[in-house]
Amino acid sequence: MGDVSKAAKVDLVVVGGGLVGLMAALKLSHATRTKGLTLGLVAPKTGSSDPRTTAMLMPSINMLEELEVWDAIKPRTAPLKTMRLIDGSKRLVRAPVTDFRSSEMDLEAFGYNVPNADMITLLEEKIADINSIVRFDGRVEEALCETGKVTLKLDDGTFVESQLAVAADGRNSILRDCAGIDVKKWSYPQTALVLTFKHSLPHDHVSAEFHTETGPFTQVPLPAKPDAPNRSSLVWVATPEEAQNFLNWKTNKLEQYIENKLQSCFGKIEIKTDLHDIPLSGMTAKSFGQNGVALVGESGHVFPPIGAQGFNLGLRDVSELAKLIDHKDLASNTLLANYTRKRSTDVALRTAGVDVMNRSLLTDFLPVQIARTMGISALGNISWLRKLAMHSGLGNGLSGALPSPASLMEKGQAAVNRSR
Ligand SMILES: Cc1cc2nc3c(=O)[nH]c(=O)nc-3n(C[C@H](O)[C@H](O)[C@H](O)COP(=O)(O)OP(=O)(O)OC[C@H]3O[C@@H](n4cnc5c(N)ncnc54)[C@H](O)[C@@H]3O)c2cc1C
């Protein structure tokens, strides 16, 4: 690895400047300041060209508020007040249109949609104002990982040494390999296509997810711009062959296709960005931390973009890690073992949920189509099931959505009284 004697020393280092890495640096800067620890961030300052937008759910918004960045980010977001599921397939059995309204949960919005590039710029600005974060602008080229000591060699020749490294370096994480963490990987016969577009009719803060035979076709509202009062982003999943085809289409042909797919709900479409393709795959790490490395975000889990889960799940990793760092010694074996234990169920449940939803869209097997249709119909009609789904979809887990035994007894007693 070379001469590490002049390595810069920090107690904790975050590697990766994507959305999760920057949020991790901000969150951990609070935790480390209260414990008197030093924090490094290794992330090349390249300016983001990430074409995606991210729907952030309320627990993520709460974290942004707590980190005092929400006021700067909010004007760049659009609130998501209604989530609409539309069966856009041509199958024999189709589900009815189902709306979930945030007002049913007494919420102003389910979440907020933000362009990734805008959010990365704003988070970078906030980080630059925090003196306690030591910034290294390079990329990690080589790493040595053991409990209590991680040594990084950056591409500009700098060495960084730390007791614990937080791997936010994405799905091909160099730190995950360094820690010897194995992964389970799988692929989908799908490619995500993303773009943003202007439309003639207002979105009214509705996000519409059209379920098609090849995967979801999802419009998500964006905030108005002076030249585009009605704007949305589109994430649309197609087969790799179809995706290749679409990439070669002329803009006006693509605009007409999108307008038809969206059943003209948003009026005339004008595409505002290039069409980007992202092949879909899945991955789960077999441990979320060992040998001095904790995995957060896509270094630990990857799945298709259905139901706005990936980034939100990544922030729950960050939140759990921050709690453990508050209470445990960074170099202790138990910190990473506890972290893995605490994150495993949440990651497994979200990964399985998204996988089942995605595969049920792809299948031609009639019983699965009927089950999916009945599931969506039930969500539309049964109020407690709707609330349970909304609560769980918001990243709150299931328990808070279920009525407590006391409230059930109260309701039962009220029903008995009414029948007397
Ligand atoms: C089309 C699409 C739409 C999505 N929409 C949503 C949504 O609406 N809501 C939601 O919650 N999730 C969504 N997701 C998922 C979400 O985008 C990801 O979960 C999230 O962006 C992952 O962030 P990350 O920081 O972990 O990884 P990344 O964004 O991949 O960032 C990793 C960073 O690490 C850096 N890096 C890599 N290697 C090194 C190295 N050796 N040294 C230093 N730095 C390194 C990279 O340059 C990069 O900046 C979507 C995903 C897709 C594909």
The ligand as an SDF file (V2000), in Angstrom:
LIG
                    3D

 53 58  0  0  0  0  0  0  0  0999 V2000
  -34.3180    5.1900  -11.3430 C   0  0  0  0  0  0  0  0  0  0  0  0
  -34.2170    5.1860   -9.8420 C   0  0  0  0  0  0  0  0  0  0  0  0
  -35.1150    5.9340   -9.0760 C   0  0  0  0  0  0  0  0  0  0  0  0
  -35.0460    5.9060   -7.6830 C   0  0  0  0  0  0  0  0  0  0  0  0
  -35.9650    6.6110   -6.9530 N   0  0  0  0  0  0  0  0  0  0  0  0
  -35.9490    6.5350   -5.6140 C   0  0  0  0  0  0  0  0  0  0  0  0
  -36.9240    7.2230   -4.8290 C   0  0  0  0  0  0  0  0  0  0  0  0
  -37.7940    7.8900   -5.3570 O   0  0  0  0  0  0  0  0  0  0  0  0
  -36.8530    7.1310   -3.4620 N   0  0  0  0  0  0  0  0  0  0  0  0
  -35.8930    6.3770   -2.8480 C   0  0  0  0  0  0  0  0  0  0  0  0
  -35.8890    6.3020   -1.5920 O   0  0  0  0  0  0  0  0  0  0  0  0
  -34.9510    5.7310   -3.5670 N   0  0  0  0  0  0  0  0  0  0  0  0
  -34.9490    5.7910   -4.9250 C   0  0  0  0  0  0  0  0  0  0  0  0
  -34.0010    5.1370   -5.6510 N   0  0  0  0  0  0  0  0  0  0  0  0
  -32.9030    4.4820   -4.9500 C   0  0  0  0  0  0  0  0  0  0  0  0
  -31.8790    5.5470   -4.5530 C   0  0  0  0  0  0  0  0  0  0  0  0
  -31.5520    6.3400   -5.6790 O   0  0  0  0  0  0  0  0  0  0  0  0
  -30.6170    4.8970   -4.0090 C   0  0  0  0  0  0  0  0  0  0  0  0
  -30.9640    4.0140   -2.9720 O   0  0  0  0  0  0  0  0  0  0  0  0
  -29.6700    5.9450   -3.4360 C   0  0  0  0  0  0  0  0  0  0  0  0
  -29.4100    6.9630   -4.3750 O   0  0  0  0  0  0  0  0  0  0  0  0
  -28.3700    5.2770   -3.0520 C   0  0  0  0  0  0  0  0  0  0  0  0
  -27.4950    6.2670   -2.5970 O   0  0  0  0  0  0  0  0  0  0  0  0
  -26.0090    5.8880   -2.1580 P   0  0  0  0  0  0  0  0  0  0  0  0
  -25.4140    7.1660   -1.6830 O   0  0  0  0  0  0  0  0  0  0  0  0
  -26.0360    4.7090   -1.2550 O   0  0  0  0  0  0  0  0  0  0  0  0
  -25.3050    5.3680   -3.4840 O   0  0  0  0  0  0  0  0  0  0  0  0
  -24.7850    6.1730   -4.7610 P   0  0  0  0  0  0  0  0  0  0  0  0
  -25.7670    7.2040   -5.1680 O   0  0  0  0  0  0  0  0  0  0  0  0
  -24.3930    5.1370   -5.7630 O   0  0  0  0  0  0  0  0  0  0  0  0
  -23.4910    6.9470   -4.2600 O   0  0  0  0  0  0  0  0  0  0  0  0
  -22.2630    6.3060   -4.0620 C   0  0  0  0  0  0  0  0  0  0  0  0
  -21.1950    7.3800   -4.0780 C   0  0  0  0  0  0  0  0  0  0  0  0
  -19.9430    6.7830   -3.7350 O   0  0  0  0  0  0  0  0  0  0  0  0
  -18.9550    7.2740   -4.6070 C   0  0  0  0  0  0  0  0  0  0  0  0
  -17.8720    6.2830   -4.6850 N   0  0  0  0  0  0  0  0  0  0  0  0
  -17.8800    5.0780   -5.2840 C   0  0  0  0  0  0  0  0  0  0  0  0
  -16.6950    4.4740   -5.1390 N   0  0  0  0  0  0  0  0  0  0  0  0
  -15.9140    5.3160   -4.4150 C   0  0  0  0  0  0  0  0  0  0  0  0
  -14.5780    5.2720   -3.9530 C   0  0  0  0  0  0  0  0  0  0  0  0
  -13.7920    4.2090   -4.2200 N   0  0  0  0  0  0  0  0  0  0  0  0
  -14.0840    6.3170   -3.2420 N   0  0  0  0  0  0  0  0  0  0  0  0
  -14.8780    7.3990   -2.9670 C   0  0  0  0  0  0  0  0  0  0  0  0
  -16.1420    7.5080   -3.3910 N   0  0  0  0  0  0  0  0  0  0  0  0
  -16.6600    6.4730   -4.1190 C   0  0  0  0  0  0  0  0  0  0  0  0
  -19.6660    7.5030   -5.9360 C   0  0  0  0  0  0  0  0  0  0  0  0
  -18.9690    8.4260   -6.7460 O   0  0  0  0  0  0  0  0  0  0  0  0
  -21.0040    8.0420   -5.4430 C   0  0  0  0  0  0  0  0  0  0  0  0
  -20.9500    9.4440   -5.2800 O   0  0  0  0  0  0  0  0  0  0  0  0
  -34.0580    5.1310   -7.0410 C   0  0  0  0  0  0  0  0  0  0  0  0
  -33.1450    4.3860   -7.8100 C   0  0  0  0  0  0  0  0  0  0  0  0
  -33.2270    4.3980   -9.1920 C   0  0  0  0  0  0  0  0  0  0  0  0
  -32.2640    3.5450   -9.9890 C   0  0  0  0  0  0  0  0  0  0  0  0
  1  2  1  0
  2  3  1  0
  2 52  2  0
  3  4  2  0
  4  5  1  0
  4 50  1  0
  5  6  2  0
  6  7  1  0
  6 13  1  0
  7  8  2  0
  7  9  1  0
  9 10  1  0
 10 11  2  0
 10 12  1  0
 12 13  2  0
 13 14  1  0
 14 15  1  0
 14 50  1  0
 15 16  1  0
 16 17  1  0
 16 18  1  0
 18 19  1  0
 18 20  1  0
 20 21  1  0
 20 22  1  0
 22 23  1  0
 23 24  1  0
 24 25  2  0
 24 26  1  0
 24 27  1  0
 27 28  1  0
 28 29  2  0
 28 30  1  0
 28 31  1  0
 31 32  1  0
 32 33  1  0
 33 34  1  0
 33 48  1  0
 34 35  1  0
 35 36  1  0
 35 46  1  0
 36 37  1  0
 36 45  1  0
 37 38  2  0
 38 39  1  0
 39 40  1  0
 39 45  2  0
 40 41  1  0
 40 42  2  0
 42 43  1  0
 43 44  2  0
 44 45  1  0
 46 47  1  0
 46 48  1  0
 48 49  1  0
 50 51  2  0
 51 52  1  0
 52 53  1  0
M  END
$$$$
